[in-house]
Amino acid sequence: MTHNDHFPTIERRHDGPVEVVDTGLDVASKEGVGPALEFMLTHGVDRFTALRVLAGPEFHRPSPSSPDEGQVVPGF
């Protein structure tokens, strides 16, 4: 049984918060989860979404520049 068996697929937004979340993931990889969470919250990402994204790589977006579409980008 996998993680996805317990949780439904969540549709991802493709508007304003996308850039903030992507920047937050970059902050997490360089400065840690705490600063990344603070960044996301101060830039309008709701707490639930920010924590979910920072909690597990299965929620990270594939890199648009990745030659292997669908691969998971490590967040930190």
C-alpha positions in Angstrom: 0.0 0.0 0.0 1.4 3.4 -1.0 1.0 6.9 0.3 -1.4 7.7 -2.6 -3.7 4.9 -1.5 -4.5 6.8 1.6 -4.8 10.3 0.1 -6.7 11.5 -2.9 -4.9 13.2 -5.8 -5.0 16.9 -5.3 -5.3 19.2 -8.3 -2.4 21.6 -8.5 -3.0 25.3 -9.2 -1.2 26.8 -12.1 -1.5 30.5 -11.2 0.2 32.9 -8.8 1.1 30.6 -5.9 3.1 28.3 -8.2 6.0 30.7 -8.3 6.0 31.3 -4.5 5.9 27.6 -3.8 8.7 26.9 -6.3 10.8 29.7 -4.7 9.9 28.2 -1.2 11.3 24.8 -2.3 14.5 26.5 -3.5 14.7 28.3 -0.1 14.2 24.9 1.6 17.1 23.4 -0.3 19.4 26.2 0.6 18.3 27.4 4.0 16.1 24.7 5.5 12.4 24.1 6.0 11.8 26.8 8.6 12.8 29.7 6.4 11.0 28.1 3.5 7.8 27.9 5.5 8.1 31.5 6.7 8.7 32.6 3.1 5.6 30.8 1.8 3.4 32.0 4.6 4.4 35.7 4.2 3.8 35.4 0.5 0.2 34.2 0.7 0.5 30.4 0.6 -1.9 28.9 3.1 -0.3 27.0 6.0 -1.8 23.6 5.0 -0.4 23.8 1.5 3.0 25.0 2.6 3.3 22.2 5.1 2.1 19.6 2.7 4.6 20.7 0.0 7.5 20.9 2.4 6.6 17.6 4.1 7.2 15.2 1.3 8.8 15.0 -2.1 5.8 13.3 -3.6 4.1 16.7 -3.6 6.9 18.5 -5.4 6.4 19.5 -9.0 8.5 18.0 -11.7 11.2 20.3 -13.0 10.1 21.9 -16.3 13.7 21.7 -17.5 14.1 18.0 -16.6 14.5 15.7 -19.6 12.8 13.0 -17.6 9.2 14.3 -17.4 7.4 13.0 -14.3 10.6 12.6 -12.2 10.3 14.0 -8.6 12.5 17.0 -7.8 14.1 16.8 -4.3 12.9 19.6 -2.1 15.7 19.5 0.5 
